[in-house]
Amino acid sequence: MQRRISGAVHQGTGRLHVIQDGEVDESTTLLPSYADVERKHKQATGSQCFEARHMLAVMAFLGFFNVYCLRVNLSVALVAMVNVTHKDSSNVSVSTECPDSDTGNSSSRVSTGEFNWDQQMQGNILGAFFYGYIVTQLPGGWLASRFGGKRLFGYGVLCTSVLTLVTPIAARYSVYLLIAVRVLEGIGEGVTFPAMHAMWGSWAPVWERSKLVAFTYAGAQLGTVFSLPISGILCDSDVAGGWPSVFYVFGALGCVWFIAWMLLTHDTPAKHPRISTSERDYIESSVGTQERVPTPWKKIFTSSAVWGLAVAHFSSNWGFYTLLTCLPTYMKNILKFDMTENGILSAIPYAACWAVQNISGFTADYLRSHGYLSTGNTRKLFNTLGTVIPALMLVTVGFVGCDHVLAMVFLTLSVGFVGCTMAGYNVNHLDIAPKFAGILCGITNGLATIPGFVGPAVVGYLTNNNETRHQWQIIFYITGVIYFIGAFSFIVFAKGEEMPWSRASPKESDITVVVPQPPRRESIVSVNGDPPPAYTE
């Protein structure tokens, strides 16, 4: 039996195609070891610590900081906007199980906001954003892959920022106009994650994917950490009438960021006017130049790796979005924290998530680049940690009663460990199809947006006129089960290597040789004198 091996080398990286009995096996990318790449790159650049891709990471980090400030501020402001003394039903059950955090009795201070919206209407308002958000996921990924993500990401954030500025006017005019504005905000923000994934498909070297992506999207967690307490403080203040100031402040910040983004970032290394030649060569030798490849829609939608990724994305977002939109309500109406305490304490779990997210990104890249784990096993390990632990911690919250300290500890652990998924499913799009990462993100994030409006609706249905600790236990059970389903699906179906349908066809100039015996993997790799690539399985 003979094997024919064809390989093409581009700027230090090769593609190996193994053909046996007329069939092509999955190709293996031959990359230099991580240590060699880093040493040669630092020698060429003079050991520069901050380069063009790092500036992109910082600006994208600040972009997602603004994205989540704009997204979650309503969760806190809504508590101040609603008059909770107004009830539409005489059959109302309000939790008196937990004492007021200030007085030691169950007569918590109540909000006398200007809007008489019941729990179901509040759930509809919180979920409205995601009806628009789901619409632009797949179109956003396709547009980013075709035309670049810079303008798409920038204008998406700008659109949401401007609409945030008019939110108080819309709310006072009509609740339905407020819902419409939130839907439009979702349409604007829907392109952000697919656009950024598409940009990192061009900018992130293989060995730096986890940490660059983790740092970028950690802006979302820090935005949540910043937005929740500041929103609570603004609602309690007299600035611009209290709660309206929340929307004015964060809307203005988003507009300022947009100007900086358009001036400082570029779609690809090749389009960047200030990037060094050595950095550009380093990035392009790792990820390749961006070739125009037809989108293999059928193969994408029939890939088990894509569907395993989609289920994991859905389950993680169910827990994350349910708590993101409803945690302030739980903190106020069940645990009886006041507005300022509510905002500050609601932010603590997301501070933990921000820290875990960054640590997991660096740890995952270390495990991959030093050969301790394959990319596939690394993704599965971190995704399991980021779903199973949060599920167990969240269910435990329902059993700690009114103990504020224990409740906060387990809520913090639950939300914090979700950060591990950033090195799990969240970067896996770049592993299996870097050329189509934006499109894959659009598909999976589109499905994962469903929890954004279904989760708050379920919370509203279960707690409407019956907001008790028991009803919230049911919510925690549902979320825990969905977390476990996502963990199991990702373990079974996820892959760590680039899918065959993501690769360009071998060129005619590829070198072809014939060998009489099938060589071992070690001997193949030793052709370049490099260790096995840690990111393939």
C-alpha positions, 0 to 999 in steps of 0.5 A: 500500500502506498501513500501520496503526500502533497504539501504546500508551504507558505511563509513557514507553515505548510498544509499536509494532504495524506491520500490513501487508496484514492481518498484524502484524509483530514489535512494537518497543519504543520506549524512551528513550535510555540517557543520557536515562533515567539523567539523568532517573532521577538527577534524580528520586532525587537521584543515589542510588547504592544502591537497592532493586534493588541490595539485591536484587542483593547478597542474591541474590549472597550467596544464590548464594555459599551455593548454590555453597558447598553444591554444591561442598564435597563435591568437595574433601571427597570426596578426604579421605573416600576411602581411595585405598589400597583397590582392588577390582581387581588390574588398576589403573593409577595415574598415575605420570607427574607427580612429587609436588609436594613430594618431586619423585618419584612417590610422592605422599602418599595419602589414608587416608580412612574410605570404600572407594569406587571411582571409579565410586561417587565419580562416582555420589555427585558426580552424585547431586545433579543427579538431584534438581536436574533434577526441580525446574527446570521446576516451579520456573520455573512456581511462581516465575512464578505466586507469586513467587520470593522464598520459593521461592529462600529455602526452596530454599537453606534445604532444602539447608543443613539437608541439608548439616548431616546429610551426615556422619551419612548418609555414615557410615550408608550410601553409599546414604543419602548419595546420597539426601541429595544427591538431596534437596539437588539438589531444593532447589537446583533452584528457585534459578536459575528463581526468580531469573530470574523475580524479575529479570524484574520487577526488572531495567530493560532497560539494566541486565539484563546487569550485574545478572544477571552480578553476581548469578550471579557469587556462584556463582563467588565461592562456588566460589572461597571453598569450594574452598580453605576446604574443603581447609583444613578437611579438613586440620584437626582441627576436628570431625574434619576433613572433617565440618567442611566440611558443618557450616560451610557448612550453618550459613552457608546458614541465616544467609543465609536469615534475612537474605533473608526480611527484606530482599527482596521479589518485585516493586517493587510489593510492596516497602514501602521502595522510592522512588516514583521507582525503582518508576516507573523500573523499571516504565516499563522492564519494565512491570507484571506482567500475568497472561498465560497461558503459551504452552507450545506456542509456547515448545517450538516456538521455535527461539530457545528451543532454540538457547538450550537447546543453548548452556546444555547445552554450557556446563554440560557443561564447567563441571560436569565441571570443577567436580565433578572438577577437585580429583580431577585436581589431586590424582591427576594433578598430585599436589597435596596437599589444601591446595594442591588446594583453593587452586589449584582455586579460581583458575580460578573467581576468573578466571571471577568477574572475567570474568563481571562485566566481560562484564556491564558491557561487554555493557550498554555495547555495547547501550545505546550502539548499538554492537551489537544485543542479539542480536549482543551475546549471540552475541559473548559466548557464542562467546567463552565457549565457543570459547576454553574449548574450545581452552584445555581441549584444550591442557591435555592437551598440557602434560604435568606442567608445573604452571604451564602446566596451571594457566594453561590451566585458568584461561583455560578456566574463566575465559572461561566467564564471558563466557557470562553476557552470552551465553545466560545472560541471553537468557531475559530478552531473548526472554521477560521475563514467562516468564524463570523458565519458560524458565530452568527448561526450559533449565537442566533440560536443562543439568542432565543434564551434572551427572550424566552428566559425572561418570559419564563421568569415572568410567567413563573413569578407573576403575582407569585414572586416567592423563593419557591418559584425562583427555585424552579427557575434555578432547576430549569437552568441547571438542567439546560446547563447539563444538556449543553455540557454533554452535547459539547463533549460528544460532538465538539471538534478541535481541528479545522474542518475539511470544508473550511479549507481551500482546495490544494493548489496545482503547485503543491509538492507531491511525493510517493513513499512506500510505507505509511510513516508515523506521525512523529516522522512526518512532523520531524520533516520540519524538525518541529513537535506535533501541533498541539492544536490538532487531534 
